[in-house]
Amino acid sequence: MQKRQKTLIAPAIDESATGIRYDDVYISPSHIKFSEAFEGVAHRQRIIIKNVGYKPALIRICPLNSIVFQVKTLKDGIRVSPGLSITTYVTYEFKRPSILRAIIPIEINGKIFNYHVISTLATEYINIEPKSIDFGTVDIGHSSCLKIITIRNEGNKSTRFSIDLGQNDISLKIKPLRGRIKPQKEIILQIKLTGINEGIFYSEFWIKSTPNIRVPIKVHVIVPKLVIYHSNTTGDFTLIDFPPTVENTCIDPIKDISKDNPSAQKIYMQESMTEISVFPYPLSTDSGIYDVVKLCLYGEMETIQVHFEPDTLYFGDLIVGQISQRVLRLTNLSAIAPIYLESAPNAAVHCYPKWMKLMPKTSIEVLVKICGKESIESSFKLFFNVAADSYDSTVLRRCFNRIKVGSYCIVCTVNIIFKSKKGLLKNVKSSFKKSIFATKAAVLIPLSPLQIYKIHIYPITLVFGLVASNSFNYQRLVITNTNDIPVMIQLIATSIKGIYFPEGDLMILQPGSTMNKLIEYFAEEVYGKFNGYINYIINHNHSFELNITACIVRKQLHIDEREIKLEKEWSREELYQPIASIIRITNKLNVEVRFRWDISPMSGFYIEPKSGSVRDNATLFSYVYYEFNNIKDNYYTQAIMICESGIRVSLRLSAPRFVPKVQFVNDNANLGEIPLHLPTKVIAILQNFEFNEVTYEVDSASLIHGCNVNPLRGKISPRGIAILEVYLTFDVCCHFTIEIAITIQGCLQLLYRINGNVSFPRLRLVPQRIDIKRLRIGALQTHQITATNVGTTLLKLQVLLEEYPEFHVSLSANDKNSTIGTEGITIAPGTSQNLYLHFQPIDLASCAFYLPIVINELLGPVSMLNPKSIRPAEILKLHEAHYMYLSGFSMTTLPDKLPTVSIDYTVAGRIIFFSKLLFRFNALTNKLAEELFIENRVTEKTREILMSINIEEFNKVDCPFTIKWSRGVEIRRTTDAIECTLHPGDNVSFILEFKPRKRGNFSAEAPIYIRGELDDGVFNKLRLDGEFPASSIDVEPTEIYFMSVPLGMAVEKKFRIRAKHFDNTAFIRPNFLTTPRCSGDYKNELLRVDFSNGNVVSPQSYEELEAKVTFKSNQPVSFCSIIEFSDNNQLAVCFLTIYATADNNLLTTYMYPTNPKSNFKTYTRYLEPNETFESKLGIMHFDNQSRSIIDKKRDSKLYWDKQINDSEIDIYNKNIQVNRKQMLNDKRILIHKKSSIAFGARNHRYPERLSSSSSNDRNE
């Protein structure tokens, strides 16, 4: 019994909701797409075909060649009246294996329309939340709290999953380990962990499904113990320190005690230190663990000290009644409390001010005045009473009282001068005492706990982390002595190997000093964890341990991901979405590690760089991308990173496979009639609607003989186009229709259809016969041939006269320079071209032949010896074999014979000899005269020759040529001719001269006649060409592009003007022409032209003028301007095109430094990479030549020079290195002098330094 199948009516999707119109028939939808198809489930969609024209339409639905797509066909067809419609259904049932697309041929009025049917399969896709698990802190031997991970199937198909725990260092339990998830449903994973070993652990497990998901795990396993959390806790005891206070004062125990102040890490103790108590507290827990906590209560008391500067006041000699004053500086040496100073009353001196307040570590200056009195002693003391704030605990409200804490004095000395009756002076000298402070010598004595606490050693554990085998690793040990006595510390590492002290193991630390010691650890080739310790002994009395930990591993690198999917995960706003990603390679070791990538060359995936090295504790970002290639049709691969130690790290790479949206702008071309065997160019444009780059390739099998496509393969930029040039060169006459197949990304095929007719070239030649009678050697005869293209296509004509050197064909009756060579000429349809056949025999001969004409490089030449060569059918039948069996070709009829011109000539012997008939003169090379020699070489003694030369052109006013008799027989000269009679053996010579009155190129001809020859017509011609180059100027370069400059900033660029062939002194002047393109307010004042060495051109053949153009604008403007350069006599002219922009854009302003003290002048020498000059105003346009020059420089750096007044700034490239930190060296700018004439140059130097810095995150 046949199973009953379930049929689903698929709703019309949005993209196919609209129909398509073809030959006045509207088909809805435009195509059918079955989405999310399941195996064994039938889907069905409807097609409506409606006649929207004005006449009946014959519609026939043809069967399609597919077992999974079924459609109700109309084999005999049905005629649908206007406005009516018919309906049919397409049924689809997915089976393995089967295709996912098909084409339904629909015949409409005899034309076939391909109707597309597409199917997509239902897929499964899982996602999890959260992405990682952090168990936090877990006691050893206990289980963690329960963690939950939710797995959701976001696809449309059920999927299975399983848990892969791998090799875990932790006891991990997950329920369930496998299962099945229905579409759009969720399942919950319960995860528990048991702490086994102490430490911080990082692990992972994998959820195997579609796709595979890695779940990172972190846990911190600890051993339960009693811990005091205090900023001053050490391994031995905890110090509870009170903030320092002043002697004989109290502090607020609530407000002033700070337990978490980081500055409390360093304690400065004076001699007046008071240690309150040290007492232990035994604590216990239920588990039997017994801990002892030691607390040390410490308070620091400071004695107020006042520093006097100077330490003694000398008033010098003072007469009784005389007043003297000195300035005294008082300094509060206390770092913790302010003090109040008051000068004690003194009958000898007075202090101003009397009362003052000094903050910690501050000073004040006071004025001390003394008046000379007889009662003043030579040495006395000036006292200052000192008071400080103290907390009063006797009152309820918190308040401070000011109490006296001491009194300080300074010694004053003065010499009072008495006047005796005898006028003698009595000098009383004073003496004063000096205080000498002695420093206590330090001895290696045992230290108290407080003194030990004041020795800080950091770190308390030397953690080397991951280290490579056979490598040296270093750590810094920092020791600080905050005691007031020196201490000695010795490092000992006798218990373990590999620990060394390169800087020595003994340290003596003075009070308040800090020292660093380098600890070296050599990791042996023993892999695993390393634990050890070193001892440090203080004053040979106290021994302590420092733990050392390390993990010895092979040289290896880490990748943050094991699988990278190059999916389209970019935002829709991006214009370029490459199929690429970033690989983060991390080196966690302290040594450099080399690596290389091993990836299949046939995969289509590429990683850059392919090999290299990663410095210690650094991260390298590699770039992975995918390029489609028909040969490399692989969307999945595995890349292996091989470290220098041999460790391999695998990385799975996958790229999306999708059908790109690419199509022809116009997929057909009707060429009409094209010429035979001449290339016809057709442009086909491919448009890419995707946001990423796609590749295309022309199917070579679809290219027939005579059809070439350039290029055959390539890439199309995102949202860009590709131009294909199709060249058709058919060597048969036919009607043709060809289809060129283009494959996009290996999954989409597009057809480009071309049709047309290849027509036979129709050429008419007049005359068809030329008879040349008896012609003498040395004579010249010319015959005109008219070639007319009576066909409808272009025609190419060649005359191959290599075998006939006496003949040549030209386009002019008199100009030999217009000779038609083997390249030939082209004649447009319906036009004619006059050809001139020149015959100048060089030997006795008699011959008849067809003029060797070749039409379209295929037909001809015709030979009288081969009768078949005149028949086109005989020529083309060999080429018809290429197209005989092609479906789109049908041959056309050919004419019976080819057009010909027959030539019959006879050559007689020579009667006269000319030494030369073509003369070329050049005034620059001083070639201004030549000789013409003519001789009668007839052997018959009775034959004389009467020769005549027509010199009418020589008599013209502007003719620079002259002809003069030189020697030989006598001549008869008239105004129009020169005549002479030459008997056998006679000769005559003429001097031809070139005397130009002005510059230019000149030419003249003089026909030669010989009586009795050629019916007394022209026997030959004398041709004279002379060159006297005209004055000219040109500019280099012809175009100047200025970069965008800020407003008010001047920018300049140099150029050169080359002047040639000036006979007199000339002045070069610029003229600003009308601006063709401009945005903003343009004025001629925006541009200025200056000549460095003047604009005068001296009379000589060649001279160069150095000049520069300066641009400056105070308002936004962008323009293209043309400057005309000409001389004052208007003999020559050249043009210079300027492109310039000035704006107030921030990016433009950033490129130029500003200095308000000087005027800046900048100019740019190069326009290089990606700095293409485009204005924000959108009016700057480059021509093709200029744009191509800029495009060639796209991948190089932008070099720009800046000139400050007369100074040129050269920028040196900065070197960047990253090692734990990223150091960015300064970019130094050196400034050199350079002369200029613009904007007032100065002779100054302006040094400038540009610096920047950045930091690189360290990866632990």
Stockholm file with secondary structure:
# STOCKHOLM 1.0

chainA/1-1260         MQKRQKTLIAPAIDESATGIRYDDVYISPSHIKFSEAFEGVAHRQRIIIKNVGYKPALIRICPLNSIVFQVKTLKDGIRVSPGLSITTYVTYEFKRPSILRAIIPIEINGKIFNYHVISTLATEYINIEPKSIDFGTVDIGHSSCLKIITIRNEGNKSTRFSIDLGQNDISLKIKPLRGRIKPQKEIILQIKLTGINEGIFYSEFWIKSTPNIRVPIKVHVIVPKLVIYHSNTTGDFTLIDFPPTVENTCIDPIKDISKDNPSAQKIYMQESMTEISVFPYPLSTDSGIYDVVKLCLYGEMETIQVHFEPDTLYFGDLIVGQISQRVLRLTNLSAIAPIYLESAPNAAVHCYPKWMKLMPKTSIEVLVKICGKESIESSFKLFFNVAADSYDSTVLRRCFNRIKVGSYCIVCTVNIIFKSKKGLLKNVKSSFKKSIFATKAAVLIPLSPLQIYKIHIYPITLVFGLVASNSFNYQRLVITNTNDIPVMIQLIATSIKGIYFPEGDLMILQPGSTMNKLIEYFAEEVYGKFNGYINYIINHNHSFELNITACIVRKQLHIDEREIKLEKEWSREELYQPIASIIRITNKLNVEVRFRWDISPMSGFYIEPKSGSVRDNATLFSYVYYEFNNIKDNYYTQAIMICESGIRVSLRLSAPRFVPKVQFVNDNANLGEIPLHLPTKVIAILQNFEFNEVTYEVDSASLIHGCNVNPLRGKISPRGIAILEVYLTFDVCCHFTIEIAITIQGCLQLLYRINGNVSFPRLRLVPQRIDIKRLRIGALQTHQITATNVGTTLLKLQVLLEEYPEFHVSLSANDKNSTIGTEGITIAPGTSQNLYLHFQPIDLASCAFYLPIVINELLGPVSMLNPKSIRPAEILKLHEAHYMYLSGFSMTTLPDKLPTVSIDYTVAGRIIFFSKLLFRFNALTNKLAEELFIENRVTEKTREILMSINIEEFNKVDCPFTIKWSRGVEIRRTTDAIECTLHPGDNVSFILEFKPRKRGNFSAEAPIYIRGELDDGVFNKLRLDGEFPASSIDVEPTEIYFMSVPLGMAVEKKFRIRAKHFDNTAFIRPNFLTTPRCSGDYKNELLRVDFSNGNVVSPQSYEELEAKVTFKSNQPVSFCSIIEFSDNNQLAVCFLTIYATADNNLLTTYMYPTNPKSNFKTYTRYLEPNETFESKLGIMHFDNQSRSIIDKKRDSKLYWDKQINDSEIDIYNKNIQVNRKQMLNDKRILIHKKSSIAFGARNHRYPERLSSSSSNDRNE
#=GR chainA/1-1260 SS CCCCCCEEECCCCGGGSSCEEETTEEEESSSEEEEEECBTCEEEEEEEEEECSSSCEEEEECCCSCSSEEECCCSSCEEECTTCEEEEEEEEEBCSSCCSEEEEEEEETTEEEEEEEEEEECCCCEEEESSCEEEEEEEBTSBCCCEEEEEEECSSSCEEEEEECCSCSSEEEEECSEEEECTTCEEEEEEEEEBCSSEEEEEEEEEESSSCEEEEEEEEEECCCCCCCCTTBCSSCEEEEEEEEETTCCCCTTTTCCSSCGGGGSCCCCTTCEEEEEEEEEEECTTCCEEEEEEEEEEEEECCCEEEESSEEEEEEEETTCEEEEEEEEEECCSSCCEEEEECCCSSEEEESSEEEECTTCEEEEEEEEECCTTCCSEEEEEEEEEEEEEECSSSSCEEEEEEEEEEEEEEEEEEEEECTTCCEECCCCCCCCCCCCCCCCCCCCCCHHHHHTEEEECSEEEEEEEETTEEEEEEEEEEECSSSCEEEEEECCSSSSEECTTCSEEEECTTEEEEEEEEEEECSCCEEEEEEEEEEETTTEEEEEEEEEEEECSCCEESCSEEECCCCSCTTCSCCCSEEEEEEECCSSSCEEEEEECCTTSSEEEESSEEEECTTCEEEEEEEECCCSTTCCSEEEEEEEETTSCEEEEEEECCCCCCCEEESSCEEEEEEEETTSCEEEEEEEEECSSSCEEEEECGGGCCTTEEEECSEEEECTTCEEEEEEEECCSSCEEEEEEEEEEETTTEEEEEEEEEEEECCCEEEECSEEEEEEEETTCCEEEEEEEEECSSSCEEEEECCTTCTTEEEESSSSCGGGBCCTTCEEECTTCEEEEEEEECCCSCEEEEEECCEEETTTBCCCBTTBGGGGCHHHHHTTTGGGTTTCTTEEECCCCSSCCCCEEEEEEECCCEEESCSEEEEETTTTBCEEEEEEEECCSCTTCCEEEEEECTGGGSTTCCEEEEEEEESCCEECSSEEEEEECTTCEEEEEEEECCSSSEEEEEEEEEEETTSGGGSEEEEEEEEEEECCCEEEEESSEEECCCBCTTCEEEEEEEEEEECCSSCEEEEEEECCCSEEEECCCGGGEEEEETTCSEECSSSEEEEEEEEEECCSSCEEEEEEEEEEETTCSCEEEEEEEEEECCCHHHHHTSCCCTTSCCEEECCCCCTTCCCCCTTSCCCCCHHHHHHHHTTTTSCCCCEEEETTEEEEECCCCEEESSSEEECCEEEEEEECCCCSSCCCCCCCCEEECCCCCCCCCC
#=GC SS_cons          CCCCCCEEECCCCGGGSSCEEETTEEEESSSEEEEEECBTCEEEEEEEEEECSSSCEEEEECCCSCSSEEECCCSSCEEECTTCEEEEEEEEEBCSSCCSEEEEEEEETTEEEEEEEEEEECCCCEEEESSCEEEEEEEBTSBCCCEEEEEEECSSSCEEEEEECCSCSSEEEEECSEEEECTTCEEEEEEEEEBCSSEEEEEEEEEESSSCEEEEEEEEEECCCCCCCCTTBCSSCEEEEEEEEETTCCCCTTTTCCSSCGGGGSCCCCTTCEEEEEEEEEEECTTCCEEEEEEEEEEEEECCCEEEESSEEEEEEEETTCEEEEEEEEEECCSSCCEEEEECCCSSEEEESSEEEECTTCEEEEEEEEECCTTCCSEEEEEEEEEEEEEECSSSSCEEEEEEEEEEEEEEEEEEEEECTTCCEECCCCCCCCCCCCCCCCCCCCCCHHHHHTEEEECSEEEEEEEETTEEEEEEEEEEECSSSCEEEEEECCSSSSEECTTCSEEEECTTEEEEEEEEEEECSCCEEEEEEEEEEETTTEEEEEEEEEEEECSCCEESCSEEECCCCSCTTCSCCCSEEEEEEECCSSSCEEEEEECCTTSSEEEESSEEEECTTCEEEEEEEECCCSTTCCSEEEEEEEETTSCEEEEEEECCCCCCCEEESSCEEEEEEEETTSCEEEEEEEEECSSSCEEEEECGGGCCTTEEEECSEEEECTTCEEEEEEEECCSSCEEEEEEEEEEETTTEEEEEEEEEEEECCCEEEECSEEEEEEEETTCCEEEEEEEEECSSSCEEEEECCTTCTTEEEESSSSCGGGBCCTTCEEECTTCEEEEEEEECCCSCEEEEEECCEEETTTBCCCBTTBGGGGCHHHHHTTTGGGTTTCTTEEECCCCSSCCCCEEEEEEECCCEEESCSEEEEETTTTBCEEEEEEEECCSCTTCCEEEEEECTGGGSTTCCEEEEEEEESCCEECSSEEEEEECTTCEEEEEEEECCSSSEEEEEEEEEEETTSGGGSEEEEEEEEEEECCCEEEEESSEEECCCBCTTCEEEEEEEEEEECCSSCEEEEEEECCCSEEEECCCGGGEEEEETTCSEECSSSEEEEEEEEEECCSSCEEEEEEEEEEETTCSCEEEEEEEEEECCCHHHHHTSCCCTTSCCEEECCCCCTTCCCCCTTSCCCCCHHHHHHHHTTTTSCCCCEEEETTEEEEECCCCEEESSSEEECCEEEEEEECCCCSSCCCCCCCCEEECCCCCCCCCC
//
